[in-house]
Amino acid sequence: MHGISFYWHATPCRIRACAPILSTLCKEFLRVNVSAILYMMNNEQFGHSTASAQYFLQLAGYLGIPVISWNADNSGLERRASQSTLQLQLAPSIEHQSAAMLSILERYKWHQFSVVTSQIAGHDDFVQAVRERVAEMQEHFKFTILNSIVVTRTSDLMELVNSEARVMLLYATQTEAITILRAAEEMKLTGENYVWVVSQSVIEKKDAHSQFPVGMLGVHFDTSSAALMNEISNAIKIYSYGVEAYLTDPANRDRRLTTQSLSCEDEGRGRWDNGEIFFKYLRNVSIEGDLNKPNIEFTADGDLRSAELKIMNLRPSANNKNLVWEEIGVWKSWETQKLDIRDIAWPGNSHAPPQGVPEKFHLKITFLEEAPYINLSPADPVSGKCLMDRGVLCRVAADHEMAADIDVGQAHRNESFYQCCSGFCIDLLEKFAEELGFTYELVRVEDGKWGTLENGKWNGLIADLVNRKTDMVLTSLMINTEREAVVDFSEPFMETGIAIVVAKRTGIISPTAFLEPFDTASWMLVGIVAIQAATFMIFLFEWLSPSGYDMKLYLQNTNVTPYRFSLFRTYWLVWAVLFQAAVHVDSPRGFTSRFMTNVWALFAVVFLAIYTANLAAFMITREEFHEFSGLNDSRLVHPFSHKPSFKFGTIPYSHTDSTIHKYFNVMHNYMRQYNKTSVADGVAAVLNGNLDSFIYDGTVLDYLVAQDEDCRLMTVGSWYAMTGYGLAFSRNSKYVQMFNKRLLEFRANGDLERLRRYWMTGTCRPGKQEHKSSDPLALEQFLSAFLLLMAGILLAALLLLLEHVYFKYIRKRLAKKDGGHCCALISLSMGKSLTFRGAVFEATEILKKHRCNDPICDTHLWKVKHELDMSRLRVRQLEKVMDKHGIKAPQLRLASSSDLLNHHHLKERPPLLGNLSLAASAQDLYRWSYKTEIAEMETVL
């Protein structure tokens, strides 16, 4: 067979059955030059005949011959093996059947179901079709496929026994369905609470086997001879319309509808090239349907676009002697309300449809309160019920306290017996109860312990499970290896670990806070570069300016005040401008230096604006706290290594306590004295300072930190011994699997995350924070200002000491080398101190401007002048005496104070001496020098 490649994936036919099919197709069909095959059959014998049909259609596809088919067993064909066929199917497809079956489930609100198939050809296609339809309907109706089972032996159905499924979709042959349903009955998977919805292949010719349970539902379409004849007529119409469309298309002028050259032998072609083109014309044909039905059209896969299926119900016959399949409705794919169903005989002859979920069961659930997972609050004292936001009633009294004759209503109003439980776990329990359909009783554990090994025996919650006093434990119970060895845990519903909570303490403002707006490099840039550069530039520009340092223009005018400017005065100007100090400064007179001063002022404005804006962020009270790295911090592991030792504790007989005892024995022995009975007591001890830290479950501490009104609590360090919270069950409990499945669904759809956000988040009250910020500051809060003042005083004292050292030791030596000129550039005061003449001029300037404001001052001034006049008179008397004795006095004339005042503007020294003879002796010259100094002193006075 040249040019044909065989690939077989369907149920294989026997060689004797396959050979006639191959012979008929190759010798008889090709000999008469066929251009299409009409495959019409109403036989519903699924099995070997289906495999033969599969072989025939696949072989026609390999040859490239289009097939128009209507076969009742088309749902048993394997789609993956016939993808290469050129087939138009007039019968409803497997997708139509699966959609109709799911419409029944949607009608009665059966959200969860299982799929059961045999190894019938096409079973994978059925499962895939169901999954695709479920995905399409997910937006308006949520389905959950609990199980998908391929039955190879009856024991495979045991998976359904442990499942929550009460609705099953069955896809198998009738013979296989009998075996499956017999085993299901033995496993009690049939009856009043179970619904079996079957496909066309199970119903076949509407033969009802006695093994089938009453109330089965199924889908079916008409396979009678009349229906067969009607479909043959439709097939001929499709073929004729397709031929007409093909021949009238100008593009096919050179393409003939002939297969003469096609052959299964070596001498011919193995595939008809025009077959695929012709198939497209057949697929695009649309013919008028029956009354009130849409036109017959096909999808891109060759399936019927619109289909109608009958809904069948297995019920007792009129005489109740046997079971019959009765049509109770119809499913139409083209209508909005696709399903129309009348009265149904339900499983177990019930008058109401099954719930589709497991029948309710009762659980005893033990808990131990811990916020926010389980909170306790009193019930309404009048009605004994919990309000809407207070959760559900839970018993807090022990079993022995509940007497047999106790009034239940009165006990509900007594908070010693019952209280209201609310929180994360209660909301999670309500979701479980709604999804799984069970009732429950919440009971508090009697000894109030979480469950640890104590003297070789378990206590608390774990003990109740080990002793089978309860069905389940629901609270913030941490999973660990010791507990997992004796009980079964569900999947974790939240992750957690061991954390440390500490309290914030109000600290003081840093003494260097005023320096923190800028880093060290910025301060150095401002202090060493910016200030120095501005100072020297201003001074340099003033020195080089013709109207600055030279001062010739101003000295010619005697009415102008002498100009005073130096390097130190420039520093004073720069600092005053930088800090905007309201002090007297000597401004430069040169235009360039004044411009430079304005540039510096602009820099100072920008600098101060940035500094002031950022200073407030650093001049705040700093919070202090014990910053532990985690549970394995050396200060906690070795508590005596730190003096004084930190005080910390936890709750005895908790997971945290057992973990610390296991891994940190020294630490465990030390902290026993600080342990607390509850988390609330531990947190309160941290807040009031009795404990430095408290160690417990991370999620619980995070919740309490978020709920702290004063925002004083915080968790520090990394979590230790990461684990999770889980539901705990007794060993080999049948409930573990169903709760695990629901937990995974809650996590996938975001329900767990929504519960976590609702219960685990919280914010501090900002009102108290605002109130605290308006409290007056204590002395230690602005200690940095006093420290800055003290540093300034010490620096000023140091400068005073340096000033005394200068006048006592340095001034004399400097006066011999520098007459005050260079030093005056640095400081005017220093320059004047180096020359007596400078001091005289300064005193003269003071005397010139001096005006007495009171009589006492005038008296003193008259007295000084009188003494000066008496000194002059005495000098004249002495001169006369010297003349009498023949001693000639030198011609000296002392300048009076008025002479000095009148000539202080002159550059030359005023004539303090008269005509001094050059022949005077050295002794006379010495006396003259001495008297000159006296005259200058008189001038100062």
NULODREN-172846 format. One record per residue (C-alpha): residue in three letters; x, y, z. Coordinates in steps of 0.001 Angstrom, whole numbers, plus 500000, padded with zeros to 6 digits. Each point is the difference from the previous one (the first is absolute). Layout:
N
AlaXYZ
...
end
This chain:
941
Met500000500000500000
His502142502761498659
Gly499653503504501349
Ile497936499102503096
Ser501419500277503512
Phe497961498373502783
Tyr499856501267503566
Trp497589498110502257
His498886501280503405
Ala496390498873500313
Thr498797496677501315
Pro501505497572497494
Cys497714497967497790
Arg500650496382499295
Ile501944499217496874
Arg497077498081498508
Ala497693503013500536
Cys502507502576498761
Ala500876498213496772
Pro496478500215498476
Ile499816503715500891
Leu503305500678498286
Ser498993497921496977
Thr496629501692499665
Leu501508503482500188
Cys502916499379497627
Lys498387497765497420
Glu496343500896499908
Phe499815503669501037
Leu503028501259498072
Arg499051497994496930
Val496743501921499562
Asn501764503359500338
Val498418501146503323
Ser500436503619501080
Ala498361499573503444
Ile498699497245502262
Leu496693500074501860
Tyr500439497933503176
Met496528499512501529
Met499369497499502827
Asn497613499802502955
Asn501750497069501678
Glu500833500725503670
Gln502082496942500697
Phe502995501790501506
Gly503140497921499935
His501446498102497032
Ser497556501562497537
Thr501095503428501253
Ala503602499033499409
Ser499134498951496459
Ala498318503346499355
Gln503051501714501458
Tyr502228498057497609
Phe497816500738496986
Leu499792503763500657
Gln503680500282500709
Leu500912498113496820
Ala497729502268497928
Gly501723502988501540
Tyr503417498682499059
Leu498809499621496401
Gly498642503567500071
Ile496364499056499329
Pro497380502115501832
Val497456498114502134
Ile496510501158500964
Ser498968497814502926
Trp497165499393502401
Asn500825497108502250
Ala498329499424503331
Asp503239498869501585
Asn501951503112499029
Ser500552500864503652
Gly502093496850500225
Leu502429501176497348
Glu503350501233501159
Arg500416503571498845
Arg503790500065500158
Ala500251497062497596
Ser497625501594497505
Gln501447503494499901
Ser501363499330496537
Thr496583498928498659
Leu497915502181497739
Gln496722499256501790
Leu496736501877500461
Gln498000498580502924
Leu496215500467499924
Ala499493498294503380
Pro500466501907503305
Ser503647499943501068
Ile501538499030503317
Glu500275503738500799
His496227500331499643
Gln499411497069502327
Ser502372501335502676
Ala498394503464499780
Ala496517498493500415
Met501118497950503016
Leu501495503094501674
Ser496781501929499304
Ile498159497440502142
Leu502501500605502812
Glu499608503744499654
Arg496180499703500088
Tyr500069498341503433
Lys503024501978501265
Trp502309497024500362
His503332501804500098
Gln502310497054500553
Phe500163496674498215
Ser502280497173498909
Val500629498562496546
Val500015496201499602
Thr500965498389496692
Ser500978496597498739
Gln502700499389497433
Ile497524500554497203
Ala501470501683496937
Gly499701503750500378
His499893500055503818
Asp502870502500500092
Asp498062502233497598
Phe496960499852502290
Val502019501065503055
Gln501639502796498005
Ala496624501176498694
Val498638500129503571
Arg502984502014501232
Glu499745502477497149
Arg496274500478500586
Val500586500527503738
Ala502571502692499194
Glu497533501752497667
Met497247500016502639
Gln502243501084502850
Glu498956503642499789
His496278499416500660
Phe500029496581501706
Lys502891498553501951
Phe500675496279499527
Thr502513497875501876
Ile501197496679498604
Leu500788497985503098
Asn501233496822498298
Ser500711498684496515
Ile500168496200500010
Val500716497576497153
Val498643496653501202
Thr502200497082499051
Arg498855497917502949
Thr497192500488502474
Ser502391500870502831
Asp500698503274498216
Leu496636501225501294
Met501379500043503567
Glu501181503512499265
Leu496359501059499902
Val499318498460503412
Asn502403502464501663
Ser498849502888497831
Glu497350502627500582
Ala498549499356496554
Arg496283499221499898
Val499527500687496277
Met501783497819497417
Leu500258500378496221
Leu500358496531498449
Tyr501428499374496524
Ala500273496327499017
Thr498347497318497923
Gln496846498471501373
Thr501766496773500895
Glu502756501867501854
Ala497423502207501723
Ile498235496930501420
Thr503248498809501578
Ile500851503447501348
Leu496555500632501506
Arg499896496545501589
Ala503285500763501786
Ala498713503479500915
Glu496952498477501650
Glu502197497694502057
Met502059503005501113
Lys496804501898500864
Leu500597502556497273
Thr496398499769498816
Gly496799500868501760
Glu498141503041501143
Asn502994502321500278
Tyr501805499020496771
Val499176501099496459
Trp501451498295496900
Val499800501942496724
Val500920497829496983
Ser500828500540496335
Gln498402498636496799
Ser502329497006500026
Val498509498722503272
Ile496354500347498949
Glu500514498556496477
Lys496610498727498747
Lys498282501145503200
Asp500523496584501504
Ala499810500272503792
His501929497402501920
Ser498791498917503411
Gln503388500886501440
Phe499440503679499209
Pro498798502019503024
Val496703501832499898
Gly500292503714499328
Met502912499908497540
Leu500096502862497536
Gly501417499886496500
Val500251501693496598
His498881498364496735
Phe499080500852496415
Asp497599498296497599
Thr501640497036498232
Ser496871498476498482
Ser499731498984496338
Ala497863503074499286
Ala502710502217501444
Leu502567498138497889
Met498035500622496789
Asn499635503695500855
Glu503747500342500556
Ile500744498209496694
Ser497881502642498258
Asn501936502774501755
Ala503320498400499027
Ile499016499875496321
Lys498996503673500135
Ile503319500953501559
Tyr501876498069497332
Ser498040501498497122
Tyr500336503557501315
Gly503685499434500513
Val500522498707496455
Glu498091502953498616
Ala502070502503501972
Tyr503224498275498978
Leu499221499893496263
Thr498680503561499820
Asp503152501420501526
Pro502309501211497171
Ala503020499147502112
Asn499176496287499564
Arg499789500060496219
Asp503034497730499624
Arg499197497857503083
Arg497794497064499198
Leu497978498001502520
Thr501491496683498995
Thr502099497424501811
Gln500951497895496981
Ser503714500395500654
Leu499566499128503701
Ser501009496478500888
Cys501070497942502986
Glu502493498176497793
Asp503483501025499069
Glu499167501369496574
Gly497597502775501156
Arg499987503023502264
Gly499390499367503700
Arg497978503159500795
Trp497476502077498091
Asp501315503580499878
Asn496635501586499218
Gly498298498181502861
Glu500890502611502633
Ile498862502815497701
Phe496686498265499333
Phe499568499344503732
Lys500126503730500735
Tyr497079500587497602
Leu498028497217501675
Arg500755501441503463
Asn498735503442498966
Val496635498658498839
Ser496939501179501956
Ile496651498263499415
Glu496617500715501491
Gly499211497999503108
Asp496724498600501293
Leu497171502149501318
Asn501057502321502864
Lys503580498849499657
Pro503052501922498724
Asn501720499256496717
Ile502340497046499822
Glu503511501423500120
Phe503411498748501074
Thr502883501242502112
Ala503612500197498826
Asp500524496470501375
Gly497106498639497929
Asp497648499571503004
Leu496369500994499927
Arg499653503609501159
Ser496540499602501562
Ala498764496783501557
Glu497015498707501910
Leu500177497289502667
Lys497325498231501985
Ile500213499847503792
Met499220496465501200
Asn499038498804503470
Leu500098496394501217
Arg496759499347501882
Pro497631497122500781
Ser497563499088497227
Ala496259500436500294
Asn499569496522501454
Asn503116500395502205
Lys501361496719498710
Asn503103501333498353
Leu501955503209499360
Val499691502069496850
Trp501778503004498532
Glu497489502777499665
Glu500470503312498228
Ile499439502804502506
Gly501415502992498161
Val502103501349497210
Trp503243501935499705
Lys500411502438497103
Ser503424501523499510
Trp498759503066498089
Glu497561501282502626
Thr500845502226502959
Gln498123497745502389
Lys501443496845498554
Leu498383497521502378
Asp496317499136500354
Ile499232497250502533
Arg496764498617501360
Asp499430497779503051
Ile502874497736500961
Ala500090496760501945
Trp502820500642502443
Pro502435497427501409
Gly498524497925502793
Asn496507500994498789
Ser500486503285501857
His497628502892499347
Ala502787502607500070
Pro503299500202498120
Pro503146499059501920
Gln502098502804501413
Gly503004498978497987
Val502234500347503069
Pro500768497633502865
Glu497263499637502556
Lys500573502039503138
Phe502233498613502719
His500804501289503462
Leu503432500898501354
Lys501196500744503494
Ile502656502691499671
Thr502359500973502823
Phe501603503430500143
Leu502126502303502133
Glu499465503719499714
Glu502713502261498612
Ala499453503300498226
Pro499377500489497152
Tyr499373496361499171
Ile497403499364502675
Asn498632502772502224
Leu497624499457502901
Ser497237502417500949
Pro496815499634502084
Ala496758499094498268
Asp496904502176500145
Pro498765499684503619
Val496342500072498936
Ser499833497703496998
Gly503099497955500694
Lys501034500355496356
Cys502937501578498271
Leu499530503182498044
Met500836500118496323
Asp503536501269500563
Arg500727497847503051
Gly500286496638498297
Val498496496730501228
Leu499258498459503373
Cys502742497849501458
Arg500162498091503245
Val502683501060502470
Ala498880497742502875
Ala501573496597500471
Asp498052496802499318
His499581499181503698
Glu498484503447500637
Met497200499380497532
Ala497422498151502084
Ala497411497896498262
Asp497088501998501376
Ile501443503420499179
Asp497740502461498207
Val501604500580496606
Gly498407503419499502
Gln501137501167503421
Ala503496498615499359
His500264502002496773
Arg499414503199501955
Asn502628499057502595
Glu503461500990498800
Ser501543497408502312
Phe498481497343497743
Tyr499757501573496550
Gln501579502974498289
Cys500182501344496461
Cys502963498968497860
Ser501118502180497111
Gly503153500552497994
Phe501957498710497049
Cys499530496305500826
Ile496260500404500608
Asp499486501611496609
Leu502067497226498451
Leu497884497398501829
Glu496807501587498671
Lys501330499682496452
Phe500861496350500590
Ala496532499319501395
Glu498356501701497038
Glu502078498146497424
Leu500066496561501642
Gly496560500136501606
Phe500648498980503604
Thr498912501137503434
Tyr502380500496502876
Glu500401500642503698
Leu502803502260501210
Val501489499022503372
Arg502907501626501809
Val502835497687501070
Glu499686499262503720
Asp503591500545501183
Gly500530503094497842
Lys503280498725498536
Trp501129499821496420
Gly501411496522500053
Thr503526499044500978
Leu501657496961501503
Glu499887500259503790
Asn501574497144501929
Gly499692497789496940
Lys496321500730499420
Trp498267502441497729
Asn497903502771501455
Gly497539502546498682
Leu498643499912496481
Ile502238497170498803
Ala498937497820502914
Asp496322500336499000
Leu500832498792496492
Val502227497176501164
Asn497302498805502401
Arg497338500534497278
Lys497930502334502171
Thr499514502307497031
Asp499799499772496213
Met502033503067499130
Val502029502826501526
Leu499523503427498509
Thr502137502889501264
Ser503451501491499456
Leu501656496619500576
Met503540499897498647
Ile501182496952498072
Asn503170498302501234
Thr501576496575499662
Glu499055498844503501
Arg496328500750499469
Glu499989498540496481
Ala501193496712501452
Val496758499489501947
Val497306501967498089
Asp499195500856496381
Phe500254503587498842
Ser498344501635497039
Glu501813502217497538
Pro501186503190501772
Phe497500502827499726
Met502556502616501092
Glu503771500186500419
Thr501562501108503264
Gly503134499794502114
Ile501380501041503377
Ala500401503769500324
Ile501019502546502669
Val497988503065501006
Val501547502991501789
Ala498777503430501030
Lys501247503309498665
Arg501408502422502544
Thr500154503759499589
Gly503627501021499545
Ile501717503383499854
Ile500881502170497065
Ser503521499275498850
Pro502538502605501207
Thr501232500191496414
Ala496521500239498485
Phe500630503569498789
Leu502866498660497876
Glu498083497096498471
Pro498168501852497195
Phe503318499864498105
Asp502576497267499967
Thr503634500471500989
Ala501172500675496470
Ser497370502715499530
Trp500939501741503248
Met503664499877499066
Leu499180501424496579
Val498110502895501604
Gly502395500676502889
Ile503359499449498323
Val499310500897496400
Ala496953502263499691
Ile500609502290503011
Gln503735500296499431
Ala499626500582496286
Ala497348502688500489
Thr502028501753502726
Phe503232500145498039
Met498238500983496774
Ile498175502899501659
Phe503174501125501742
Leu502084499599496811
Phe497507501925497885
Glu499892502746502640
Trp503786500168500150
Leu500406500210496227
Ser497130502449499517
Pro501138503638499370
Ser497243501262502299
Gly500602497368502653
Tyr503352499419501650
Asp501824503037498473
Met497591502559501540
Lys501750503041498406
Leu496735501432498784
Tyr498468499905503420
Leu503016501297501945
Gln500118503212497997
Asn496625500889501418
Thr500450500727503691
Asn496290499719500663
Val499934496267499089
Thr500408497499502770
Pro503178497922499635
Tyr499240496655498368
Arg500590496901502037
Phe500137496505498425
Ser502152496872500544
Leu500011496217499536
Phe498448499345503403
Arg497309502586499330
Thr499322498151496723
Tyr499597496754501973
Trp497588501816502311
Leu498037501182496979
Val499882496513498414
Trp498812498296503201
Ala497432502729500718
Val498529499682496497
Leu500032496183500113
Phe498014499808503238
Gln498058503215499364
Ala501221501487503285
Ala498710503492500892
Val503417501409500998
His502080502998498913
Val502386499176497176
Asp502399502044497881
Ser498949499676496378
Pro502504500132497155
Arg500023503119497789
Gly501304498559496783
Phe497352499137497371
Thr501477496559499258
Ser500252499012503646
Arg496439501165500610
Phe498788497882497059
Met501847497035501429
Thr498353500683503364
Asn496566499861498351
Val500882496705498315
Trp500953498634503397
Ala496723501282501438
Leu498111498116497272
Phe501939496861500862
Ala499144500530503681
Val496270500281499196
Val500006496698498082
Phe502138498291502618
Leu497826501100502913
Ala496792499059498145
Ile501233496462499386
Tyr501417499691503498
Thr496854501270501731
Ala497711497837497878
Asn501898496847500924
Leu500804500881503585
Ala496452499293501225
Ala500278496405498827
Phe503035499429502199
Met499017502063503024
Ile497447497390501081
Thr499857497611502868
Arg501647496734499064
Glu498335496740500971
Glu502178497422501662
Phe499362496276500277
His501844496737500520
Glu500957498931496515
Phe500404496214500243
Ser501010498120496854
Gly497659497115500761
Leu499493497136502398
Asn503619498936499577
Asp501350503418501067
Ser502981499451502311
Arg498525502364502616
Leu496998497666500268
Val501717496647499504
His502582500910502676
Pro498008502340502243
Phe502739500405502626
Ser502513501282497455
His498304503404500016
Lys499945502178503120
Pro497358500614501047
Ser498285496933498516
Phe496952500522497834
Lys496641498918501349
Phe497945497966497530
Gly497451497194500065
Thr497343498023498112
Ile496957497825500748
Pro500733496628501656
Tyr498995496782498219
Ser499696501763496641
His501779499212496744
Thr502369502902500648
Asp500815498708503474
Ser500671496461498775
Thr502187501269497132
Ile502125502123502352
His500270497078502439
Lys501161497736497165
Tyr502639502264498446
Phe500926502581502715
Asn499960498260503356
Val501911502704501943
Met497749502669498623
His496909497920500852
Asn501046499550503632
Tyr500760503714500390
Met496717501275498555
Arg497724497821502143
Gln499855502709502648
Tyr498644502483497457
Asn497462497755498194
Lys496387501183499783
Thr496722498118499880
Ser498635501817496938
Val501190502080497095
Ala498104503030501301
Asp501887499826503316
Gly503319499690498194
Val499359502984497748
Ala498771502080502944
Ala503202499178501895
Val502060501219497046
Leu498030503247499848
Asn500328500805503691
Gly503699499093500061
Asn499818496819502099
Leu501352498050497024
Asp502501501119497387
Ser498498497672497387
Phe497412497273499528
Ile500464496974497727
Tyr497066498363498224
Asp498355499158496653
Gly500860502565497355
Thr496518500532498520
Val498423500467503429
Leu502622502554501013
Asp499643501825496672
Tyr496267500265500613
Leu500497501385503518
Val502571502486498723
Ala497499501261497434
Gln497280500299502646
Asp502125501939502510
Glu498343503384500470
Asp503201501823500911
Cys502078498363497261
Arg502661499160502561
Leu500368496321499102
Met502106498569497213
Thr501387496626498972
Val503748499755499480
Gly502319497514498368
Ser499244497141497650
Trp497477497255500698
Tyr501375496762501336
Ala498828496429499295
Met497677500865497117
Thr496928497779499848
Gly496259500422499539
Tyr496619499735501664
Gly497899496983499068
Leu496815498162500854
Ala500758496965502155
Phe498155496656499830
Ser500330496656501673
Arg502214497464498292
Asn498594498645496689
Ser497002502292500156
Lys497696499805496972
Tyr499506503764500097
Val503590501012499199
Gln499711499606496241
Met496762501934499621
Phe501254502891502136
Asn503314500062498129
Lys498216500233496673
Arg497916502921501198
Leu503032501756501475
Leu501812499823496677
Glu496926501443498283
Phe499756502822502548
Arg503654500823499417
Ala499643499880496208
Asn496915502240499833
Gly501338502523502513
Asp497602499281502882
Leu502845499390502459
Glu501706503215498977
Arg496784501987500440
Leu499517498559503490
Arg503602500798500870
Arg499660503615498895
Tyr496773500399501936
Trp501228498549503287
Met503766500459500016
Thr500348503657499068
Gly499530503020502225
Thr501335503503500487
Cys501127502014502967
Arg497726502817501120
Pro501513503204498578
Gly498096502169502507
Lys502211499003502877
Gln503110500568497932
Glu498888503554499235
His499251500639503657
Lys503400498754501038
Ser501718502268497490
Ser498538503111501699
Asp501385499166503447
Pro502702502441501293
Leu503574498911499448
Ala502144499085502950
Leu503506501360500520
Glu501675496929498539
Gln498008500392496778
Phe501895503159498989
Leu503251499342501834
Ser501928500523496779
Ala499310503761500138
Phe501582500228503476
Leu502918497877498889
Leu500553502333497071
Leu499929503047502346
Met502437498351502396
Ala502388499195497141
Gly499832503650498910
Ile500831501221503521
Leu502993497687500233
Leu501232501126496584
Ala499616503671501015
Ala502003499341503186
Leu502717498413497894
Leu500093503059497748
Leu500239502247503065
Leu502985498014501193
Leu501626500312496592
Glu499367503758500075
His501815500338503321
Val502863497897498707
Tyr500219502274496948
Phe500147503249501975
Lys502405498617502559
Tyr502460498006497874
Ile499423500380496259
Arg499192503700499667
Lys503473501304500960
Arg501796497677497633
Leu497611500667497157
Ala500308503774500499
Lys503754499849499304
Lys499450498208496673
Asp496743501517498833
Gly499021503579500502
Gly496362499026499777
His499606500204496270
Cys499663496299498996
Cys498234499079503207
Ala497525502805499401
Leu498940498197496826
Ile498978497071502121
Ser498576501952502937
Leu499840503763500620
Ser500085499447503737
Met503157497948499695
Gly501638502653497793
Lys499207502813502423
Ser501247497994502946
Leu503425499753498359
Thr500547503800499828
Phe499607502602502694
Arg499289502562497364
Gly496970498052498956
Ala498750499980503543
Val500496503780500173
Phe498032500628496846
Glu497234497766501252
Ala499889501900503298
Thr500056503322498098
Glu497061498849497898
Ile498133499184503147
Leu500825503361501604
Lys498980501882496907
Lys496569498491499974
His499737500037503747
Arg497249502105501491
Cys499183499988503684
Asn496456499378500922
Asp500196500802503733
Pro501770502498502373
Ile502251497388501520
Cys501544499232496636
Asp500566503725499383
Thr501645500364503416
His502442497161499317
Leu500822501400496598
Trp500696503509501501
Lys502152498421502672
Val502183498181497399
Lys500417503199497977
His500858501990503128
Glu502659497480500998
Leu501436500207496498
Asp500214503816500190
Met501667499826503425
Ser502568497586498514
Arg500808502503497239
Leu500394502797502580
Arg502374497858502044
Val502062499261496855
Arg500413503731499335
Gln501063500637503607
Leu502629497309499732
Glu501308501521496781
Lys500463503399501709
Val501894498420502884
Met502299498236497511
Asp500666503335498250
Lys501046501620503294
His502572497319500566
Gly501409500352496491
Ile498485496800498649
Lys498344500449496647
Ala496847497900499647
Pro499322498194496697
Gln497446501587497680
Leu497119497606500618
Arg496355500645499508
Leu497395497606501266
Ala497001499699497854
Ser496846500613501880
Ser496947497836499722
Ser498347502570497761
Asp502987499912497633
Leu499710496264499688
Leu496277500243499370
Asn500544502569497263
His502691498001498172
His498868496389500416
His499095499763496286
Leu503517500781498813
Lys502182497195498775
Glu503087501433501776
Arg500415499790503695
Pro498900503231501672
Pro502922502123501231
Leu500465498683503397
Leu503578501401500260
Gly501364503471499402
Asn503347500810498494
Leu502291497330501253
Ser503740500738499711
Leu501858497384498036
Ala502907500409502367
Ala497985498859502939
Ser501432497262501987
Ala498748496459500037
Gln498639500616503432
Asp497972502919498692
Leu498707497808497143
Tyr498895497405502499
Arg498236502609502076
Trp498332501297496839
Ser498727496532499062
Tyr498732499442503480
Lys498177503334500074
Thr498477499225496591
Glu498424496876501401
Ile498708502059502894
Ala498439502433497547
Glu498325497177498133
Met498652498616503257
Glu498639503441500796
Thr498313499951496631
Val498359496668500783
Leu498786501341503296
end
